[in-house]
């Protein structure tokens, strides 16, 4: 297997993965979405709420605020030694919020949540929670814990995780008369006309729609669009809870563990059949 980083910044990463099949890449994608844990608010105690929002709506909005996550310092609740439904300082983080509109209408933002751990805070201070009119107040306690996306979308560490085949575009220079129709119709501007020929400007932007081949007046078309069978472009966009490279590392660790468990189950079944025979 060969992996190359095509693009990377604070929250996004794009990889070129070669030498694997669709099942492997899709298993990796599913683990990113469903198995890699991150922090999210799971329980909210409303002490006072005179806003126009019901308590449940505020709790729901709080749960969807992405939180920076520290996987080394906290345990999943089901794996924590405390075995308590209320949690402990190794599996739960407490947030408090107390805001009152004394002079006029105000907006309460995520940055006003006060965390007991300065490392576990909202990824953005500018996420609106509720508006309070003069005289209204919101006071609450919220408890965050680690969870997995398979249990609720608020525990997904990514906003986007997808893959596509590596495009392969061939232009028949002898047949192509550089009419430019393929260049005009391409939604991603993959092609460019240079003089009396058509060239590929950005191969990785191709979505394999094949509009260019359909627009070509030649028969057969002078341009052919396909893909490499065992090469994929894997794109990931983090919510900010974890760096994208950490998400990928955790997903690979989980996949490796799953494969070991699967192999052990196969071995158990094989031994049972051998014993029965």
GIVEN-V400792 format. One record per pair of residues at least 12 apart in sequence whose C-alpha atoms are under 10 Angstrom apart, sorted by sequence separation. I is the first residue (numbers start at 1). GAP is how many residues later the second one is. If there is no record, write none. Layout:
# GIVEN-V400792
{{I GAP} {I GAP}}
This chain:
# GIVEN-V400792
{{3 12} {4 12} {5 12} {44 12} {46 12} {79 12} {110 12} {111 12} {113 12} {180 12} {181 12} {189 12} {190 12} {191 12} {212 12} {213 12} {236 12} {3 13} {4 13} {46 13} {75 13} {77 13} {78 13} {97 13} {99 13} {110 13} {111 13} {112 13} {180 13} {189 13} {190 13} {210 13} {212 13} {2 14} {3 14} {4 14} {44 14} {45 14} {74 14} {75 14} {76 14} {77 14} {97 14} {98 14} {99 14} {110 14} {111 14} {112 14} {178 14} {179 14} {180 14} {188 14} {189 14} {190 14} {191 14} {210 14} {211 14} {2 15} {3 15} {44 15} {74 15} {75 15} {76 15} {77 15} {97 15} {98 15} {109 15} {110 15} {111 15} {112 15} {178 15} {183 15} {188 15} {190 15} {191 15} {210 15} {1 16} {2 16} {3 16} {43 16} {44 16} {73 16} {74 16} {75 16} {76 16} {96 16} {97 16} {98 16} {109 16} {110 16} {111 16} {112 16} {178 16} {180 16} {182 16} {183 16} {188 16} {189 16} {190 16} {209 16} {210 16} {1 17} {2 17} {42 17} {43 17} {73 17} {74 17} {75 17} {95 17} {96 17} {97 17} {109 17} {110 17} {111 17} {112 17} {178 17} {179 17} {180 17} {183 17} {188 17} {189 17} {190 17} {208 17} {209 17} {1 18} {2 18} {41 18} {42 18} {44 18} {72 18} {73 18} {74 18} {95 18} {96 18} {97 18} {108 18} {109 18} {110 18} {111 18} {178 18} {179 18} {180 18} {187 18} {188 18} {207 18} {208 18} {1 19} {41 19} {43 19} {44 19} {74 19} {94 19} {95 19} {96 19} {108 19} {109 19} {110 19} {177 19} {178 19} {179 19} {187 19} {188 19} {206 19} {208 19} {41 20} {42 20} {43 20} {94 20} {95 20} {96 20} {107 20} {108 20} {109 20} {110 20} {176 20} {177 20} {178 20} {186 20} {187 20} {41 21} {42 21} {94 21} {95 21} {107 21} {108 21} {109 21} {169 21} {176 21} {177 21} {178 21} {186 21} {188 21} {191 21} {40 22} {41 22} {42 22} {93 22} {94 22} {95 22} {107 22} {108 22} {109 22} {169 22} {176 22} {187 22} {190 22} {40 23} {41 23} {93 23} {94 23} {107 23} {108 23} {173 23} {186 23} {39 24} {40 24} {41 24} {93 24} {106 24} {107 24} {108 24} {120 24} {173 24} {186 24} {187 24} {40 25} {41 25} {95 25} {106 25} {107 25} {173 25} {185 25} {186 25} {187 25} {198 25} {39 26} {40 26} {41 26} {94 26} {95 26} {105 26} {106 26} {107 26} {171 26} {172 26} {173 26} {185 26} {186 26} {39 27} {40 27} {89 27} {93 27} {105 27} {106 27} {113 27} {114 27} {115 27} {171 27} {185 27} {186 27} {38 28} {39 28} {40 28} {89 28} {93 28} {104 28} {105 28} {106 28} {113 28} {114 28} {115 28} {171 28} {182 28} {183 28} {184 28} {185 28} {38 29} {39 29} {40 29} {104 29} {105 29} {113 29} {115 29} {170 29} {171 29} {182 29} {183 29} {185 29} {186 29} {204 29} {38 30} {39 30} {101 30} {102 30} {103 30} {104 30} {105 30} {106 30} {108 30} {170 30} {181 30} {182 30} {185 30} {38 31} {39 31} {101 31} {102 31} {103 31} {104 31} {105 31} {169 31} {181 31} {182 31} {184 31} {185 31} {37 32} {38 32} {39 32} {100 32} {101 32} {102 32} {103 32} {104 32} {180 32} {181 32} {182 32} {183 32} {38 33} {99 33} {100 33} {101 33} {102 33} {181 33} {182 33} {183 33} {37 34} {100 34} {101 34} {102 34} {169 34} {181 34} {182 34} {39 35} {100 35} {101 35} {102 35} {168 35} {180 35} {181 35} {182 35} {38 36} {100 36} {101 36} {167 36} {168 36} {180 36} {181 36} {39 37} {99 37} {100 37} {101 37} {166 37} {167 37} {169 37} {179 37} {37 38} {38 38} {99 38} {100 38} {166 38} {167 38} {168 38} {178 38} {179 38} {37 39} {98 39} {99 39} {100 39} {165 39} {166 39} {167 39} {169 39} {98 40} {99 40} {164 40} {166 40} {167 40} {168 40} {176 40} {177 40} {182 40} {97 41} {98 41} {99 41} {165 41} {166 41} {167 41} {169 41} {176 41} {177 41} {182 41} {97 42} {98 42} {164 42} {165 42} {166 42} {171 42} {176 42} {43 43} {96 43} {97 43} {98 43} {164 43} {165 43} {175 43} {66 44} {96 44} {97 44} {164 44} {175 44} {178 44} {65 45} {95 45} {96 45} {97 45} {175 45} {176 45} {177 45} {95 46} {96 46} {175 46} {176 46} {94 47} {95 47} {96 47} {175 47} {176 47} {62 48} {94 48} {95 48} {174 48} {175 48} {51 49} {61 49} {70 49} {93 49} {94 49} {95 49} {172 49} {173 49} {42 50} {44 50} {47 50} {48 50} {49 50} {50 50} {68 50} {69 50} {70 50} {93 50} {94 50} {171 50} {172 50} {173 50} {41 51} {43 51} {44 51} {45 51} {46 51} {47 51} {49 51} {62 51} {68 51} {69 51} {92 51} {93 51} {94 51} {171 51} {172 51} {39 52} {40 52} {41 52} {44 52} {67 52} {68 52} {69 52} {92 52} {93 52} {170 52} {171 52} {172 52} {39 53} {40 53} {41 53} {67 53} {68 53} {69 53} {91 53} {92 53} {93 53} {170 53} {171 53} {39 54} {41 54} {67 54} {68 54} {69 54} {91 54} {92 54} {169 54} {170 54} {171 54} {66 55} {67 55} {68 55} {90 55} {91 55} {169 55} {170 55} {65 56} {66 56} {67 56} {68 56} {87 56} {168 56} {169 56} {170 56} {65 57} {66 57} {67 57} {86 57} {87 57} {168 57} {169 57} {65 58} {66 58} {87 58} {167 58} {168 58} {169 58} {65 59} {167 59} {168 59} {62 60} {65 60} {166 60} {167 60} {168 60} {66 61} {165 61} {166 61} {167 61} {65 62} {165 62} {166 62} {167 62} {65 63} {164 63} {165 63} {166 63} {65 64} {165 64} {166 64} {167 64} {62 65} {165 65} {166 65} {167 65} {61 66} {62 66} {165 66} {166 66} {167 66} {61 67} {62 67} {164 67} {165 67} {166 67} {61 68} {77 68} {78 68} {164 68} {165 68} {166 68} {60 69} {61 69} {76 69} {77 69} {78 69} {163 69} {164 69} {165 69} {59 70} {75 70} {76 70} {77 70} {163 70} {164 70} {58 71} {74 71} {75 71} {76 71} {162 71} {163 71} {164 71} {57 72} {58 72} {74 72} {75 72} {76 72} {162 72} {163 72} {57 73} {161 73} {162 73} {163 73} {161 74} {162 74} {71 75} {160 75} {161 75} {162 75} {53 76} {69 76} {70 76} {160 76} {161 76} {53 77} {67 77} {69 77} {159 77} {160 77} {161 77} {52 78} {53 78} {158 78} {159 78} {160 78} {51 79} {52 79} {53 79} {63 79} {158 79} {159 79} {160 79} {40 80} {51 80} {52 80} {58 80} {62 80} {63 80} {157 80} {158 80} {159 80} {39 81} {51 81} {52 81} {59 81} {63 81} {157 81} {158 81} {159 81} {39 82} {40 82} {50 82} {51 82} {62 82} {156 82} {157 82} {158 82} {39 83} {49 83} {50 83} {51 83} {55 83} {59 83} {156 83} {157 83} {158 83} {51 84} {52 84} {157 84} {158 84} {50 85} {51 85} {55 85} {156 85} {157 85} {158 85} {50 86} {51 86} {155 86} {157 86} {158 86} {49 87} {50 87} {51 87} {67 87} {157 87} {48 88} {49 88} {50 88} {66 88} {67 88} {69 88} {48 89} {49 89} {50 89} {63 89} {64 89} {65 89} {66 89} {68 89} {158 89} {48 90} {49 90} {63 90} {64 90} {66 90} {67 90} {157 90} {47 91} {48 91} {49 91} {63 91} {64 91} {66 91} {46 92} {47 92} {48 92} {62 92} {63 92} {66 92} {46 93} {47 93} {45 94} {46 94} {47 94} {60 94} {45 95} {46 95} {44 96} {45 96} {46 96} {44 97} {45 97} {43 98} {44 98} {45 98} {43 99} {44 99} {42 100} {43 100} {44 100} {41 101} {42 101} {43 101} {40 102} {41 102} {42 102} {43 102} {40 103} {41 103} {42 103} {40 104} {41 104} {42 104} {39 105} {40 105} {41 105} {42 105} {38 106} {39 106} {40 106} {41 106} {38 107} {39 107} {40 107} {37 108} {38 108} {39 108} {40 108} {37 109} {38 109} {39 109} {36 110} {37 110} {38 110} {36 111} {37 111} {38 111} {35 112} {36 112} {37 112} {40 112} {42 112} {34 113} {35 113} {36 113} {37 113} {40 113} {41 113} {42 113} {34 114} {35 114} {36 114} {40 114} {41 114} {33 115} {34 115} {35 115} {39 115} {40 115} {32 116} {33 116} {34 116} {35 116} {38 116} {39 116} {40 116} {123 116} {124 116} {31 117} {32 117} {33 117} {34 117} {38 117} {39 117} {40 117} {123 117} {31 118} {34 118} {37 118} {38 118} {39 118} {122 118} {123 118} {30 119} {31 119} {34 119} {36 119} {37 119} {38 119} {122 119} {123 119} {30 120} {33 120} {35 120} {36 120} {37 120} {38 120} {121 120} {34 121} {35 121} {36 121} {120 121} {33 122} {34 122} {35 122} {36 122} {33 123} {34 123} {32 124} {33 124} {34 124} {32 125} {33 125} {32 126} {33 126} {33 127} {32 128} {33 128} {32 129} {33 129} {32 130} {29 131} {30 131} {29 132} {30 132} {28 133} {29 133} {28 134} {29 134} {26 136} {25 137} {26 137} {25 138} {25 139} {22 141} {22 142} {22 143} {12 146} {17 146} {11 147} {12 147} {14 147} {16 147} {18 147} {11 148} {12 148} {13 148} {14 148} {15 148} {16 148} {17 148} {18 148} {12 149} {14 149} {16 149} {17 149} {16 150} {68 171} {69 171} {70 171} {71 171} {66 172} {67 172} {68 172} {69 172} {70 172} {66 173} {67 173} {68 173} {69 173} {65 174} {66 174} {67 174} {68 174} {69 174} {66 175} {67 175} {68 175} {65 176} {66 176} {71 179} {16 188} {6 198} {40 201} {39 202} {38 203} {39 203} {32 204} {37 204} {38 204} {25 205} {29 205} {37 205} {25 206} {28 206} {29 206} {36 206} {22 207} {25 207} {29 207} {21 208} {22 208} {25 208} {26 208} {20 209} {21 209} {22 209} {25 209} {38 209} {18 210} {19 210} {20 210} {21 210} {22 210} {36 210} {37 210} {18 211} {19 211} {20 211} {21 211} {36 211} {18 212} {19 212} {20 212} {32 212} {36 212} {17 213} {18 213} {19 213} {36 213} {37 213} {17 214} {18 214} {33 214} {36 214} {37 214} {16 215} {17 215} {18 215} {32 215} {35 215} {36 215} {16 216} {17 216} {31 216} {32 216} {35 216} {36 216} {15 217} {16 217} {17 217} {31 217} {32 217} {34 217} {36 217} {15 218} {16 218} {32 218} {33 218} {36 218} {14 219} {15 219} {16 219} {29 219} {31 219} {32 219} {35 219} {14 220} {15 220} {28 220} {31 220} {32 220} {35 220} {13 221} {14 221} {15 221} {30 221} {31 221} {13 222} {14 222} {29 222} {31 222} {32 222} {12 223} {13 223} {14 223} {28 223} {29 223} {31 223} {32 223} {12 224} {13 224} {27 224} {28 224} {31 224} {11 225} {12 225} {13 225} {27 225} {30 225} {11 226} {12 226} {28 226} {6 227} {8 227} {10 227} {11 227} {12 227} {28 227} {3 228} {5 228} {6 228} {7 228} {8 228} {9 228} {10 228} {11 228} {12 228} {27 228} {1 229} {2 229} {3 229} {4 229} {5 229} {6 229} {8 229} {11 229} {1 230} {3 230} {10 230} {11 230} {13 230} {14 230} {11 231} {12 231} {13 231} {24 231} {10 232} {11 232} {12 232} {13 232} {10 233} {11 233} {12 233} {9 234} {10 234} {11 234} {9 235} {10 235} {13 235} {8 236} {9 236} {8 237}}
